[in-house]
Amino acid sequence: MRHLRSVTCVMAAAAVALPLAAASAQADDWSGYHGVEKYTADLAPVTVNNSQASGTAEVWLVDNDARIRIHVDDILADHPHAQHIHIGGRGECPTDYDAGIHNGQRALSTLDGFDAYGGVETSITTEGDTSAASALAIDRFPTAPGGVISYDRTFELSDAAVEAIRSDNAVVVIHGIDYDGSGTYGDVLGPSDLDPELPMEATNPAACGPLR
């Protein structure tokens, strides 16, 4: 909890230079670039976690360069929310039936959903490293002022991430829930199954959607 209450996350990430043609009137969504591929995920709430968070994720690809935009509404405000591209599972979001019992409560932990969406390949941070090594870089994820995540960053994806996106095996997961409506990440579900120093509410999935 000490990490969560003190963190200040930079929401506006610096633009990353692209090895692309000069900007055009269509450059805002990359549609003017030759060879661009676009993938979209409809992010649905993980209802068994008492989440109402929903939104969209958009990924534009040119080779391994990716522009990622995420918009999420109705998520716990003013708290950091880890967000990732998961790969290596079934390429889908878990259902309520995948939930387990945590501290006597039925909820879906990150590991409960592993078979459905797989492991973290890309950490969708606001700055710095974007590999799986930053999966719990709490100080570099959006903090959702007003309960809204609005994210836009361009960076290079790994070969594994690009291959998974192109083969319909990539899933965007937004983490961080308020299971008991307390307004903060509390201990109602016990410690996280990813890091016992964090409460499970901080790492459980809030919204999920496969990239297509």
C-alpha positions as CSV (number, residue, x, y, z in Angstrom):
1,M,0.0,0.0,0.0
2,R,2.9,2.4,0.6
3,H,3.7,2.3,-3.1
4,L,0.2,3.0,-4.1
5,R,-0.6,6.0,-1.9
6,S,2.5,7.9,-2.7
7,V,2.8,7.4,-6.5
8,T,2.5,10.2,-8.9
9,C,2.2,8.9,-12.5
10,V,3.1,10.9,-15.5
11,M,0.1,10.8,-17.8
12,A,1.5,12.6,-20.8
13,A,4.3,10.4,-22.3
14,A,6.9,12.0,-24.5
15,A,6.5,11.3,-28.2
16,V,8.9,8.7,-29.6
17,A,10.4,9.4,-32.9
18,L,9.2,7.1,-35.7
19,P,11.1,5.9,-38.8
20,L,8.1,6.9,-40.9
21,A,7.3,9.4,-43.7
22,A,6.5,13.0,-43.0
23,A,3.2,13.8,-41.3
24,S,0.1,14.2,-43.3
25,A,-3.4,15.4,-42.6
26,Q,-4.2,11.8,-41.7
27,A,-1.2,11.2,-39.3
28,D,-3.3,11.5,-36.2
29,D,-4.4,7.9,-36.5
30,W,-1.6,6.7,-38.8
31,S,-4.0,6.0,-41.5
32,G,-1.9,7.9,-44.0
33,Y,1.1,5.6,-43.7
34,H,1.9,2.9,-46.2
35,G,1.6,-0.6,-44.7
36,V,-0.1,0.4,-41.5
37,E,-2.2,-2.3,-39.7
38,K,-4.8,-1.4,-37.2
39,Y,-6.1,-3.6,-34.4
40,T,-8.9,-2.8,-31.9
41,A,-10.0,-4.3,-28.5
42,D,-13.3,-3.6,-27.0
43,L,-12.5,-3.5,-23.3
44,A,-15.3,-5.1,-21.2
45,P,-15.7,-5.0,-17.5
46,V,-14.6,-8.0,-15.4
47,T,-17.9,-8.2,-13.6
48,V,-17.0,-10.9,-11.1
49,N,-14.5,-8.4,-9.8
50,N,-17.3,-5.8,-9.2
51,S,-15.8,-3.7,-12.0
52,Q,-17.7,-1.4,-14.3
53,A,-14.7,-0.3,-16.2
54,S,-15.0,-0.4,-20.0
55,G,-13.5,1.3,-23.1
56,T,-11.3,0.6,-26.1
57,A,-7.7,-0.1,-27.0
58,E,-6.4,0.7,-30.5
59,V,-3.0,-0.4,-31.8
60,W,-1.5,0.8,-35.1
61,L,1.4,-1.2,-36.4
62,V,4.1,-0.4,-38.9
63,D,6.6,-3.3,-38.7
64,N,7.4,-3.3,-34.9
65,D,6.6,0.3,-34.2
66,A,3.2,0.6,-32.5
67,R,1.0,3.5,-31.5
68,I,-1.3,2.5,-28.7
69,R,-4.3,4.4,-27.6
70,I,-6.4,3.4,-24.6
71,H,-9.6,5.0,-23.2
72,V,-11.3,3.5,-20.2
73,D,-14.2,4.9,-18.2
74,D,-15.6,4.1,-14.7
75,I,-12.4,2.7,-13.2
76,L,-11.1,3.4,-9.7
77,A,-10.0,7.1,-9.8
78,D,-6.7,8.5,-8.8
79,H,-5.0,5.1,-8.4
80,P,-2.4,3.5,-10.6
81,H,-3.7,0.9,-13.1
82,A,-1.3,-1.6,-14.6
83,Q,-2.1,-2.3,-18.3
84,H,-0.6,-5.0,-20.4
85,I,-0.7,-6.9,-23.7
86,H,-0.9,-10.6,-22.6
87,I,0.0,-13.4,-25.1
88,G,0.4,-17.2,-25.1
89,G,-3.1,-18.2,-23.8
90,R,-6.2,-18.8,-25.8
91,G,-6.3,-15.2,-27.0
92,E,-9.5,-14.4,-25.1
93,C,-10.7,-12.9,-21.9
94,P,-11.6,-15.1,-18.9
95,T,-15.2,-15.6,-17.8
96,D,-16.7,-15.4,-14.4
97,Y,-16.4,-19.2,-14.2
98,D,-12.6,-18.8,-14.1
99,A,-12.7,-16.9,-10.8
100,G,-11.4,-18.4,-7.6
101,I,-12.0,-17.8,-3.9
102,H,-9.6,-15.2,-2.4
103,N,-9.8,-14.4,1.3
104,G,-13.3,-15.9,1.3
105,Q,-14.5,-13.8,-1.7
106,R,-15.1,-15.0,-5.2
107,A,-13.0,-12.9,-7.6
108,L,-10.8,-13.3,-10.6
109,S,-7.1,-12.8,-9.9
110,T,-4.5,-12.2,-12.7
111,L,-3.4,-15.8,-12.4
112,D,-7.0,-17.1,-12.5
113,G,-7.2,-15.7,-16.0
114,F,-3.8,-16.9,-17.2
115,D,-5.1,-19.8,-19.4
116,A,-7.4,-17.4,-21.2
117,Y,-5.0,-14.5,-21.9
118,G,-1.6,-15.8,-21.2
119,G,1.4,-14.0,-19.6
120,V,2.5,-10.4,-19.9
121,E,4.5,-9.6,-23.0
122,T,4.1,-5.8,-23.1
123,S,3.8,-3.4,-20.2
124,I,1.8,-0.4,-21.5
125,T,3.6,2.2,-19.3
126,T,3.6,5.9,-19.6
127,E,7.3,6.2,-20.0
128,G,10.5,4.1,-20.0
129,D,10.6,0.3,-20.4
130,T,7.7,-1.6,-21.9
131,S,8.8,-5.2,-21.5
132,A,7.4,-7.8,-19.1
133,A,10.0,-6.7,-16.6
134,S,7.9,-3.6,-16.0
135,A,4.7,-5.5,-15.4
136,L,4.4,-4.1,-11.8
137,A,6.1,-0.7,-12.4
138,I,3.4,1.0,-10.4
139,D,4.9,4.4,-10.7
140,R,4.8,4.3,-14.5
141,F,1.2,3.4,-15.2
142,P,-1.9,5.8,-15.6
143,T,-3.6,6.9,-12.4
144,A,-7.1,7.5,-13.9
145,P,-8.0,11.1,-12.8
146,G,-11.8,11.3,-12.5
147,G,-12.0,7.5,-13.1
148,V,-10.9,7.8,-16.7
149,I,-7.8,6.5,-18.4
150,S,-6.7,8.4,-21.5
151,Y,-3.5,7.0,-22.9
152,D,-1.5,7.6,-26.1
153,R,2.0,6.4,-26.6
154,T,4.2,5.2,-29.4
155,F,7.0,2.6,-28.9
156,E,8.5,-0.5,-30.3
157,L,6.9,-3.9,-29.6
158,S,8.8,-7.2,-29.3
159,D,8.6,-9.7,-32.2
160,A,6.6,-12.0,-30.0
161,A,4.0,-9.3,-29.3
162,V,3.7,-8.4,-33.0
163,E,3.3,-12.0,-34.0
164,A,0.6,-12.6,-31.3
165,I,-1.3,-9.5,-32.4
166,R,-1.3,-10.6,-36.0
167,S,-2.4,-14.1,-35.1
168,D,-5.3,-13.0,-32.8
169,N,-3.5,-14.2,-29.7
170,A,-3.0,-10.8,-27.9
171,V,-5.3,-9.5,-25.2
172,V,-5.3,-6.1,-23.5
173,V,-5.9,-6.2,-19.8
174,I,-6.4,-3.2,-17.5
175,H,-5.8,-4.0,-13.8
176,G,-6.9,-2.5,-10.6
177,I,-10.3,-2.8,-9.0
178,D,-12.3,-1.6,-6.0
179,Y,-14.0,-4.8,-5.1
180,D,-15.7,-3.6,-1.9
181,G,-16.3,0.0,-3.0
182,S,-14.0,1.4,-0.3
183,G,-12.5,4.0,-2.8
184,T,-9.0,2.6,-2.5
185,Y,-7.0,-0.6,-2.9
186,G,-7.7,-2.4,0.3
187,D,-7.1,-5.9,1.7
188,V,-10.6,-7.4,1.2
189,L,-9.2,-10.0,-1.1
190,G,-5.9,-10.5,0.6
191,P,-2.4,-10.0,-1.0
192,S,-1.8,-10.1,-4.7
193,D,-0.9,-13.4,-6.2
194,L,1.8,-11.5,-8.2
195,D,3.4,-9.5,-5.4
196,P,2.5,-10.1,-1.7
197,E,3.5,-6.6,-1.0
198,L,0.5,-5.3,-3.0
199,P,-3.2,-5.9,-2.2
200,M,-4.9,-8.2,-4.7
201,E,-7.3,-5.4,-5.6
202,A,-4.4,-3.5,-7.1
203,T,-3.5,-6.3,-9.6
204,N,-6.8,-8.0,-10.4
205,P,-8.2,-7.4,-13.9
206,A,-10.7,-4.6,-14.2
207,A,-11.3,-4.6,-18.0
208,C,-10.2,-6.9,-20.8
209,G,-10.5,-7.3,-24.5
210,P,-8.8,-9.3,-27.3
211,L,-7.1,-7.4,-30.1
212,R,-8.6,-8.1,-33.5
